[in-house]
Amino acid sequence: MPRVVHFEIGVDNPDRAVKFYQDVFGWEIKNWGGPMNYWLVTTGRAPEPGIDGAIMDRWPSREGTINTIEVDDLEASIKKVTQAGGKVIQEKQTIPGIGYFCYCKDTEGNSFGLMQSDPKAR
């Protein structure tokens, strides 16, 4: 069964948000160093329950906190989303060494991510 495996918090000021979440919750947060302003968030250590995520620049097409759901087959899941009345708002992209990803919206206008893990992705 697909599960939520990652969250993204869209912000206007990443430095201010990083400081807030570190001060309030003690989260470990570090800049990913990739092509976009993306800060990886570690919220705890295994085997504690919970998920990790990221802080990123706010995008108008993706409001609020976005949960990413890991799926076995991204293409099949995209098809299910659109058949059920949802839509893809950012097409499939490759994250090298991680897998394949896209953003969608459900029938209520909520944004979410879909992720297919594949360490061989290039």
MILOSE-323378 format. One line per field, with one value per residue: residue number from 1; x, y, z of N, C-alpha, C in turn. Coordinates in Angstrom, 3 decimals. Example, Ala and Ser with C-alpha at 12.3 -4.5 7.8 and 13.67 -1.06 7.14 Angstrom:
BEGIN
seq	1,2 $
n_c1	13.190,12.850 $
n_c2	-5.690,-2.250 $
n_c3	7.800,7.080 $
ca_c1	12.300,13.670 $
ca_c2	-4.500,-1.060 $
ca_c3	7.800,7.140 $
c_c1	13.200,12.900 $
c_c2	-3.300,0.030 $
c_c3	7.800,7.870 $
***
This chain:
BEGIN
seq	1,2,3,4,5,6,7,8,9,10,11,12,13,14,15,16,17,18,19,20,21,22,23,24,25,26,27,28,29,30,31,32,33,34,35,36,37,38,39,40,41,42,43,44,45,46,47,48,49,50,51,52,53,54,55,56,57,58,59,60,61,62,63,64,65,66,67,68,69,70,71,72,73,74,75,76,77,78,79,80,81,82,83,84,85,86,87,88,89,90,91,92,93,94,95,96,97,98,99,100,101,102,103,104,105,106,107,108,109,110,111,112,113,114,115,116,117,118,119,120,121,122 $
n_c1	0.844,0.681,2.485,2.774,5.839,7.442,7.595,6.940,7.472,6.329,7.757,8.208,10.558,13.266,15.563,14.603,12.517,13.913,15.382,13.225,12.001,14.166,14.647,12.167,11.503,13.897,14.815,17.037,18.431,19.514,20.989,20.282,21.863,21.477,20.169,18.043,16.523,16.459,15.919,16.860,15.144,15.499,13.612,13.756,15.074,15.477,14.447,12.137,8.734,7.580,8.237,10.629,11.490,11.321,12.178,11.196,11.213,8.186,5.706,3.314,1.639,1.624,0.337,0.524,1.485,3.030,2.512,4.363,3.856,4.965,5.147,4.855,4.854,5.146,4.011,1.645,0.331,-0.032,-1.858,-4.050,-4.608,-5.463,-7.651,-9.354,-10.145,-8.290,-5.356,-2.255,0.195,2.816,4.919,6.363,9.585,13.090,15.026,18.219,19.764,17.878,15.115,11.911,9.561,6.594,4.255,0.900,-2.665,-5.468,-9.033,-10.051,-8.408,-6.047,-2.534,-0.098,2.703,4.056,6.166,8.475,10.772,14.087,17.209,18.919,18.193,18.730 $
n_c2	-1.171,2.179,4.763,7.824,9.374,11.589,15.102,18.478,21.813,24.776,27.981,31.560,32.751,31.037,30.958,32.137,30.371,27.942,28.555,28.919,26.282,24.781,26.032,25.680,22.887,21.522,20.291,18.777,20.495,20.971,22.539,21.255,21.632,21.396,22.356,23.985,26.033,24.239,22.648,19.995,18.141,16.565,14.895,13.183,10.122,6.773,3.971,5.531,6.562,8.402,10.879,12.329,15.428,18.439,21.919,24.480,26.937,28.742,27.931,29.144,27.232,25.147,25.081,25.360,22.689,19.905,16.518,13.645,10.664,7.395,5.225,2.134,2.150,4.807,5.797,4.234,5.066,7.795,7.571,6.474,8.624,10.640,9.357,9.216,11.798,13.638,15.725,16.146,18.406,19.055,17.640,14.312,13.899,13.237,12.362,12.170,9.190,8.815,8.539,8.758,11.410,13.380,16.151,16.422,17.201,16.645,15.861,17.870,19.999,19.879,19.727,17.177,14.917,12.332,9.546,7.375,5.145,4.652,3.833,3.746,5.696,8.167 $
n_c3	0.000,-0.917,0.794,2.708,2.452,2.599,3.209,2.134,2.908,1.853,1.644,2.147,2.979,3.213,4.973,7.339,7.922,8.269,10.585,12.366,12.499,13.409,15.902,17.247,17.074,17.029,14.754,12.395,9.811,6.531,3.687,0.512,-1.708,-4.376,-7.644,-6.926,-4.342,-1.710,1.246,3.202,5.680,8.732,10.982,13.105,14.484,13.287,15.197,15.559,15.027,12.146,9.545,7.288,5.607,3.684,3.299,1.175,-1.509,-1.836,-4.205,-6.476,-7.701,-5.982,-3.144,0.443,2.748,1.319,0.847,-0.017,-1.728,-1.845,-4.588,-6.431,-9.212,-11.120,-13.544,-13.784,-11.482,-12.000,-14.070,-12.660,-10.945,-12.763,-13.964,-11.813,-11.504,-10.677,-11.319,-13.082,-12.117,-12.363,-14.549,-14.839,-13.521,-13.386,-10.614,-10.144,-9.065,-7.125,-8.002,-9.645,-10.110,-9.590,-9.402,-8.301,-8.254,-6.178,-6.347,-4.806,-4.977,-3.575,-3.370,-4.032,-3.956,-6.059,-5.902,-7.300,-6.300,-7.448,-7.463,-9.621,-11.332,-13.806 $
ca_c1	0.000,1.487,2.505,3.435,7.244,8.194,6.772,7.589,6.836,6.625,7.981,8.639,11.908,13.835,16.446,13.749,11.787,14.878,15.634,12.004,11.824,15.274,14.438,10.961,11.459,15.226,15.042,18.300,18.069,20.689,20.735,20.538,22.970,21.116,19.898,16.972,16.614,15.785,16.553,16.434,14.766,15.470,12.751,14.010,15.931,14.868,13.160,11.004,7.793,7.606,8.856,11.469,10.972,12.102,11.681,11.503,10.529,6.758,5.315,1.867,0.890,1.668,0.092,0.502,2.425,2.789,2.960,4.757,3.460,5.801,4.383,5.686,4.857,4.707,3.118,0.343,-0.294,-0.490,-3.074,-5.115,-4.939,-6.254,-8.924,-10.189,-10.531,-7.172,-4.565,-0.816,0.514,4.207,5.189,7.381,10.978,14.056,15.934,19.312,20.138,16.742,13.963,11.068,8.700,5.730,3.279,-0.490,-3.719,-6.621,-10.291,-10.380,-7.432,-4.871,-1.340,0.667,3.729,4.168,7.577,8.875,12.202,14.944,18.565,19.624,17.627,19.702 $
ca_c2	0.000,3.404,5.526,9.122,9.147,12.837,16.307,19.713,23.009,25.930,29.180,32.778,33.078,29.774,31.135,32.394,29.132,26.984,28.952,28.642,24.845,24.327,26.553,25.142,21.427,20.932,19.503,18.939,21.011,21.371,22.844,20.112,21.991,21.158,23.537,24.819,26.345,23.085,22.323,18.689,18.179,15.309,15.176,12.222,8.987,5.448,3.464,6.367,6.786,9.729,11.034,13.496,16.213,19.536,23.290,24.943,28.156,28.595,28.047,29.374,26.041,24.135,25.796,24.600,21.594,18.853,15.180,12.807,9.274,6.485,4.245,1.167,2.444,6.198,5.958,3.637,5.918,9.002,7.183,6.356,9.976,11.354,8.648,9.489,13.197,14.500,16.158,16.324,19.835,19.114,16.356,13.396,14.321,12.301,12.834,11.201,8.377,8.720,7.943,9.559,12.208,14.392,16.770,16.278,17.762,15.763,16.459,18.992,21.050,19.691,19.253,16.085,14.371,10.887,9.198,5.989,5.021,3.922,4.348,3.762,6.772,9.133 $
ca_c3	0.000,-0.964,2.044,2.725,2.799,2.561,3.176,1.712,3.435,1.004,2.463,1.468,3.415,3.710,6.130,8.500,8.213,8.810,11.970,13.128,12.744,14.255,17.255,17.863,17.144,17.062,13.547,11.670,8.489,5.760,2.277,-0.357,-2.582,-5.766,-8.470,-6.388,-2.921,-1.131,2.523,3.696,7.083,9.476,12.136,14.178,14.135,13.299,14.703,15.948,13.924,11.558,8.234,7.071,4.509,3.140,3.238,-0.180,-1.918,-2.118,-5.610,-6.537,-8.125,-4.918,-1.890,1.683,2.919,0.330,1.205,-1.148,-1.553,-2.624,-5.365,-7.147,-10.647,-11.252,-14.703,-13.448,-10.467,-12.700,-14.792,-11.662,-10.491,-13.781,-14.135,-10.639,-11.520,-10.298,-12.466,-12.918,-12.219,-12.810,-15.195,-14.320,-13.622,-12.818,-9.573,-10.298,-7.917,-6.193,-8.668,-10.530,-9.258,-10.188,-8.508,-8.744,-7.408,-6.044,-6.800,-3.931,-5.202,-2.724,-4.072,-3.441,-4.831,-6.265,-6.012,-7.560,-6.001,-8.374,-7.266,-10.904,-12.162,-14.328 $
c_c1	0.897,1.347,3.136,4.859,8.056,7.199,7.609,6.781,7.273,6.706,8.391,10.093,12.542,14.723,15.639,13.016,12.708,15.131,14.432,11.904,12.967,15.043,13.264,11.041,12.827,15.543,16.424,17.949,19.339,20.314,21.160,21.697,22.696,20.792,18.793,17.194,15.804,16.568,16.006,16.240,14.762,14.729,12.985,14.890,15.128,15.256,11.950,10.047,7.922,8.269,9.723,10.929,11.908,11.381,12.117,10.789,9.072,6.523,3.807,1.066,0.844,1.550,0.125,1.597,2.041,3.342,3.282,4.481,4.335,4.920,5.348,5.874,4.286,3.715,1.721,-0.401,-0.795,-1.792,-4.257,-5.566,-5.844,-7.606,-9.892,-10.572,-9.463,-6.414,-3.093,-0.525,1.985,4.567,6.306,8.772,11.857,14.878,17.074,19.682,19.025,15.560,13.235,9.956,7.787,4.838,1.908,-1.404,-4.855,-7.884,-10.701,-9.388,-6.195,-3.710,-0.699,1.690,3.588,5.630,7.744,10.373,12.904,16.356,19.384,19.151,18.720,19.017 $
c_c2	1.245,4.208,6.890,8.903,10.438,13.988,17.469,20.885,24.173,27.196,30.366,33.116,31.823,29.927,31.329,31.119,28.068,27.295,28.620,27.159,24.251,24.765,25.880,23.640,20.757,20.080,19.800,19.338,21.450,21.579,21.663,20.385,21.729,22.455,24.446,25.051,25.305,22.634,20.992,18.737,16.763,15.587,14.224,11.105,7.696,4.769,4.281,6.513,8.208,9.728,12.278,14.261,17.295,20.857,23.817,26.248,27.839,28.795,28.226,28.123,24.962,24.838,24.843,23.557,20.472,17.546,14.410,11.354,8.406,5.433,3.313,1.532,3.842,6.375,5.407,4.500,7.220,8.711,7.072,7.727,10.664,10.672,8.934,10.967,14.155,14.950,16.270,17.807,20.077,17.725,15.573,13.981,13.266,13.012,11.823,10.501,8.181,8.018,8.934,10.189,13.083,14.980,16.636,17.097,16.756,16.492,17.666,20.140,20.969,19.136,18.108,15.599,12.864,10.585,7.699,5.908,4.203,4.489,4.406,4.889,7.762,10.156 $
c_c3	0.000,0.332,1.838,3.232,2.922,2.615,2.671,2.259,2.562,1.845,1.592,1.772,4.018,4.936,7.413,8.908,8.817,10.276,12.847,13.485,13.565,15.705,17.961,18.089,17.232,15.845,12.973,10.241,7.774,4.296,1.420,-1.295,-4.046,-6.481,-7.934,-4.896,-2.161,0.092,3.023,5.212,7.652,10.774,13.301,13.665,14.170,14.612,15.151,14.769,13.393,10.198,8.225,5.868,4.055,3.332,1.885,-0.454,-2.235,-3.622,-5.663,-6.914,-7.053,-3.574,-0.704,1.760,1.972,0.865,-0.064,-0.799,-2.438,-3.281,-6.080,-8.613,-10.854,-12.394,-14.409,-12.426,-11.069,-13.434,-13.821,-11.174,-11.502,-14.015,-12.982,-10.533,-11.052,-11.534,-12.085,-13.091,-12.510,-13.297,-14.517,-14.552,-12.972,-11.749,-9.552,-8.985,-6.901,-6.846,-9.552,-9.708,-10.102,-9.102,-9.143,-7.839,-7.360,-6.501,-5.966,-4.059,-4.325,-3.539,-3.302,-4.448,-4.940,-6.535,-6.258,-7.315,-7.054,-8.260,-8.561,-11.818,-12.549,-15.159 $
***
